[in-house]
Amino acid sequence: MQLSKIQGENDFMVDEETGAIINTNIAEIEKSKERKKMIRAKNQEFQSLKAEVSDIKNLLVEITRKLGD
């Protein structure tokens, strides 16, 4: 891999073989990974809460049906 500096950019280099832009700022890369991890965790929590609300709704429907009999 042959990397060259990009004029006017301190944190990015270009791979001469592939033309790929490479971020060389390790701290920013780690921050980005942490943000993505937090977003995934929040999304999982949201999906879990949706499932729980659905379960509660189903239980309420069943209770009201049994009380109506």
Buried (B, 14 or more C-beta within 10 A) or exposed (E): EEBEEEEEEEEBBBEEEEEEEEEEEEEEEEEEEEEEEEEEEEEEEEEEEEEEEEEEEEEEEEEEEEEEE
